[in-house]
Each structure stands twice: as C-alpha cells, then as structure tokens.
Amino acid sequence: MKNQQKGVKASILMEQYKPSFTKSEHKIYDYIQSNKQQVLYHSLTELSESSGVAEATVLRFFRKLGFKGFQDFKFLFAQEISVNEEQNHENTYVEKIKNNIVHAVEDSYEIVDTEMLQHTIDAIDSSDDIVIFGVGSSGIAALDMETRLMRVGKHVSAYTDPHFQVMRSSSMNQNTVVVAISLTGSTKDIIDAVKIAKDRKATIIVLTNYIKSPLTKFADYVLLSSAKESPLDSGSLVSKIAQLFLIDLICTGLTIKNYKEAEKVKMEITKNTASKLY
C-alpha cells in the first residue's frame, strides 16, 4: 500500500481523498459507506455492478487510495469493522462455528443447479485428461478432489503451484477438462492458468462462491457454493466444507453414472492398499 501511513484506517483514507473523487468514484464511496458489511463479501465484479461503475474505474479508485487492489482494501476495512463491532466473544464461538458450517452446507444445497451439475459430471466423465487447479486453501480442496476422482477410475492430476499450473495449461487441448477451484474467483494465479487453458480449447469448470468474477468469465460450467468469507476469515473451515460439498456431489454423481466400473476400481484400490495396513 504505497501511500498509506501505518495504522491508518481505510475509512479515514477514503475521507482524506474524498475531495479529489470523480463522479464515478463518489458512487463507489457512497456504496461502500451504505453497505459496509456486504462489501467485505463482494467480488470486484459484484462491487462494480452494485455501484454502477466499470471494473477498471473501481480498481483505479482503490489505487488512488494507495491500495494494490480491492482485496488489499478489504483486508484493512475488515479489520476496522471487526474492531468496531467486537463480535468475537469466547462464550459463543463454538456454537457460532457449528452454525456457520451447517448454514454453509444448507445454503450451498439451496443454490445447486442440478442441470449444471450434470453437465459438469458429463464433461469429466467423457475426458481422459482431467486437471484440477487450486492455490492456498483451495489447493487443499483440489488435492481432495484428485483423490476422490482417482478412486472412481479417472485419470486426474491436481496442481497447487502457480508455475506448474501455467506449465500444465500450455500443453492442453480440446480433450482436457480443467476444474478451477477458487472461493473468490479473483485469484490471479488461477486466472492466469485458466486463461491459457481456455486459449488451448480446454473445457473449464469453475467451483466458486461468486457467479460474477474474473475467473467465471472463462468458464464453460460454474458450480456455486455459499460460504462467503471476509478477508479476515480467509481459508476458514466453513469455506472448505462448502467446496468439499460440491466436490462430493460431482464425485458421487460420477460413481452413480459408472457404478460397475467405479466399484471395480474401488475394490482394486482396496485390495492393493490392504498391504499398507497392519
């Protein structure tokens, strides 16, 4: 954050720069001031649409304030709101976590598009070259999906290193299916790799919380979960469970579609791994 003094609040920075705001920048400012909690859960695209301002203008707004981008702003703004509201109480956090997990699964269930889910299952089923991308917390979900698909007999590889993702994308073709996992849909490393994959004619499946994001612009199929998190909650268990819920739906659907073959592979895996147990 090039122009910020250490410890300066995001709200104070906006007030300091307010006299120099353009008409469009005032729209962004007014929306943020009226929707402080909601903004923490917005993607860049959602903020752009909600404030009625182009994405490029939104980015310029935050860079004028001295931030690298929207995510940079949200991190500082979330700290400010968290301190102001003092929501974290020792005697309630256990129940709060339980409720958040339950709501994440229930809310994700409510927004599952069964037709889109079936298209996703069919695309993965018809491909012998399945690649999964995820970084950070979403990389953990990618590795779990790799294991699940291997257990139903699919040829699949998960990549969590951004450099390897770009390298792998460069050798894809129209027979490749990419599953890109990103909670925000705004992770630059994933977007860079997916853009290359799209240029190589690969089929792109996106698992995310945001239907409108930089990543979904490249998607052939989008499956949504519902566990939006603020920057201070990044990588939370709740978000992982929402991602794993979608992965479980895909892998269970594949198993049902190819039940006999899936059971055969499962038995072979069980037999061949039995010697690993005492």
SULKA-V384266 format. One record per backbone hydrogen bond with DSSP energy under -1.0 kcal/mol. NH is the residue of the N-H (numbers start at 1). CO is the residue of the C=O. Records with the same first field share a line. If there is no record, write none. Layout:
NH: CO + CO
This chain:
8: 5
13: 9
14: 10
15: 11
16: 12
17: 13
20: 17
21: 18
26: 22
27: 23
28: 24
29: 25
30: 26
31: 27
32: 28
33: 29
34: 30
35: 31
39: 35
41: 38
42: 39
47: 43
48: 44
49: 45
50: 46
51: 47
53: 48
58: 54
59: 55
60: 56
61: 57
62: 58
63: 59
64: 60
65: 61
67: 62
73: 69
74: 70
75: 71
76: 72
77: 73
78: 74
79: 75
80: 76
81: 77
82: 78
83: 79
84: 80
85: 81
86: 82
92: 89
93: 89
96: 92
97: 93
98: 94
99: 95
100: 96
101: 97
102: 98
103: 99
104: 100
105: 101
106: 102
107: 103
108: 104
109: 105
110: 106
111: 107
117: 113
118: 114
119: 115
120: 116
121: 117
122: 118
123: 119
124: 120
125: 121
126: 122
127: 124
130: 155
131: 177
132: 157
133: 179
134: 159
138: 135
141: 137
142: 138
143: 139
144: 140
145: 141
146: 142
147: 143
148: 144
149: 145
150: 146
151: 147
152: 149
153: 150
154: 149
157: 130
159: 132
165: 161
166: 162
167: 163
168: 164
169: 165
170: 166
171: 168
172: 169
176: 173
177: 129
178: 203
179: 131
180: 205
181: 133
182: 207
191: 187
192: 188
193: 189
194: 190
195: 191
196: 192
197: 193
198: 194
199: 195
200: 196
201: 198
202: 197
203: 176
205: 178
206: 221
207: 180
208: 223
209: 183
215: 185
218: 215
219: 216
220: 204
221: 204
223: 206
225: 208
233: 230
236: 233
240: 236
241: 237
242: 238
243: 239
244: 240
245: 241
246: 242
247: 243
248: 244
249: 245
250: 246
251: 247
252: 248
253: 249
254: 250
255: 251
256: 252
257: 253
258: 254
262: 258
263: 259
264: 260
265: 261
266: 262
267: 263
268: 264
269: 265
270: 266
271: 267
272: 268
273: 269
276: 273
277: 274
